[in-house]
């Protein structure tokens, strides 16, 4: 894992195209490089460092993986597939696997008037998510410290020892914490039945399977776009996308993610066979 950190850092050193792009995102791009050096080696520096975005918002970096998430979401625009952008602006964004809140922050840049539901089960990540909402005074953001499963209750969340974005309810490691879980239907219960312009983003290390399997036609009709990271080791991705097509979504891929988008002028609603 240290080798990955070194390669990541070397590919993002000052100069060239990356620096020019970074200067469009951060008020002080040089702070990204100094923070990267400070957080490169695990356990060396625990002092939080704030990166100020051009719009005045702050990303609080406590360790290396916050920089990785910033790079993915703000620099590589990993969730900004053409089909997603075309369907915006969204009235509601459901961020499942919100982690420390980087995509929630980006969503507020892209769609300032959207209502965000940010869902993150891991206690430390959730505290950082709330911190980012609070220090940036993000309005219309609701945070939930829960996992998503087929039934409500409690579940084990297995802890990735090296990556704050790698915790999973389905990929077992040597350490776990107990977390509350709820169904996707319960999450959608807080959103107006008349809502039709909703983006569902899922990055939850396997829980996309029970989440999408539990989707009903009524719920699907309220979502205009879905983007998720598939977990190929846990299920047949084609089976999952096939179900989404039956709900009326058109499937594409973007940067290794699956995009499911409703046609802009659907002729009719598809119904799953009983």
Residue pairs with C-beta under 8 A, 6 or more apart in sequence:
1 162
1 163
2 41
2 42
5 40
5 41
5 64
6 40
8 68
8 71
9 36
9 37
9 40
11 18
12 18
12 32
12 33
12 36
12 71
13 33
14 30
14 33
18 75
19 29
21 75
22 29
22 32
22 75
23 29
24 54
25 53
25 54
25 74
25 75
26 32
26 51
26 52
26 53
26 54
27 52
27 53
27 54
27 56
28 51
28 52
31 49
31 51
31 52
32 51
32 67
35 49
35 51
35 61
35 67
36 64
36 67
38 44
38 45
38 47
38 49
39 45
39 49
39 61
39 63
39 64
39 66
39 67
40 64
42 63
42 64
42 162
46 62
46 63
48 60
48 61
48 62
49 60
49 61
50 58
50 59
50 60
50 61
51 58
51 59
51 61
51 70
52 58
53 59
53 74
53 105
53 109
55 109
57 105
57 108
57 109
57 136
58 132
58 135
58 136
59 66
59 70
59 102
59 105
59 132
60 66
60 128
60 131
60 132
60 135
61 67
61 70
62 128
63 164
65 163
65 164
65 165
66 100
66 102
66 128
66 164
68 165
69 99
69 100
69 102
69 165
70 102
72 78
72 102
73 79
73 102
73 103
73 106
74 102
74 106
76 255
78 255
78 257
79 103
79 106
79 201
79 227
79 257
80 110
81 227
81 252
81 254
81 255
81 257
81 259
82 254
83 225
83 250
83 252
83 254
83 259
83 261
84 199
84 225
84 227
84 254
84 259
84 261
85 110
86 261
86 264
87 197
87 199
87 224
87 225
87 261
87 262
87 264
88 110
88 111
88 199
89 110
89 111
89 113
89 114
89 197
90 111
90 114
90 197
90 198
90 199
90 224
90 225
91 113
91 114
91 115
91 195
91 197
91 198
92 114
92 115
92 116
92 117
92 191
92 195
92 197
92 198
92 199
93 104
93 107
93 111
93 114
93 115
93 116
93 117
93 198
93 199
93 201
94 117
94 119
94 187
94 191
94 198
94 199
94 200
94 201
95 103
95 104
95 107
95 116
95 117
95 118
95 119
95 201
96 119
96 148
96 187
96 200
96 201
96 202
96 203
96 204
96 207
96 211
97 119
97 120
97 201
97 202
97 203
97 204
97 205
97 207
98 104
98 118
98 119
98 120
98 125
98 129
98 143
99 120
99 122
99 125
99 128
99 129
99 164
99 165
99 203
100 120
100 125
100 128
100 129
100 132
100 164
101 118
101 120
101 128
101 129
101 130
101 131
101 132
101 133
102 132
103 201
103 203
104 116
104 118
104 129
104 132
104 133
104 138
104 141
105 132
105 136
105 138
107 114
107 116
107 199
108 114
108 116
108 136
108 138
108 141
113 140
114 140
115 140
115 141
115 142
116 138
116 140
116 141
116 142
117 142
117 144
117 187
117 190
117 191
118 129
118 133
118 141
118 142
118 143
118 144
119 143
119 144
119 146
119 148
119 187
120 126
120 129
120 143
120 144
120 145
121 145
121 146
121 147
121 157
121 167
121 169
121 179
121 180
121 181
122 157
122 159
122 164
122 167
122 177
122 179
123 145
123 177
124 164
125 164
125 167
126 143
126 145
129 143
130 143
132 138
133 141
133 143
142 190
144 187
145 179
145 180
146 179
146 180
146 181
146 182
147 155
147 157
147 169
147 179
147 180
147 181
147 182
147 204
147 207
148 181
148 182
148 183
148 184
148 187
148 204
148 207
148 210
148 211
149 155
149 169
149 181
149 182
149 183
149 207
149 210
150 183
150 210
150 213
150 214
151 181
151 183
152 181
152 182
152 183
152 186
153 180
153 181
154 178
154 179
154 180
154 181
155 169
155 178
155 179
155 181
156 169
156 176
156 177
156 178
156 179
157 167
157 168
157 169
157 176
157 177
157 178
157 179
158 167
158 168
158 169
158 170
158 171
158 172
158 173
158 175
158 176
159 167
159 173
159 175
159 176
159 177
160 166
160 167
160 168
160 173
161 173
161 174
161 175
165 203
166 205
167 205
168 204
168 205
168 206
168 207
169 179
169 181
169 204
169 205
169 206
169 207
170 205
170 206
170 207
170 209
170 231
170 234
171 205
171 206
171 231
171 233
171 234
183 214
184 211
184 214
184 215
184 219
185 214
185 216
185 219
188 219
188 222
191 198
191 222
193 222
195 222
196 221
196 222
196 224
197 224
198 222
198 223
198 224
198 225
199 223
199 224
199 225
199 226
199 227
200 223
200 225
200 226
200 227
200 228
201 226
201 227
201 228
202 208
202 211
202 212
202 226
202 227
202 228
202 229
203 228
203 229
204 211
205 231
206 231
206 234
208 228
208 229
208 230
208 231
208 240
209 231
209 234
209 235
209 240
212 226
212 228
212 240
212 243
212 244
213 240
213 243
215 243
215 247
217 247
217 269
217 270
217 271
217 272
220 244
220 247
220 248
220 249
221 248
221 269
223 262
224 261
224 262
225 259
225 260
225 261
225 262
226 244
226 249
226 258
226 259
226 260
226 261
227 254
227 257
227 258
227 259
227 260
228 257
228 258
229 256
229 257
229 258
230 237
230 240
230 257
230 258
237 258
240 258
241 251
241 258
241 260
243 272
244 251
244 260
245 251
245 270
246 270
246 271
246 272
246 273
247 270
247 272
248 262
248 263
248 266
248 269
248 270
249 260
249 261
249 262
250 260
250 261
250 262
250 263
251 258
251 259
251 260
252 258
252 259
252 261
253 259
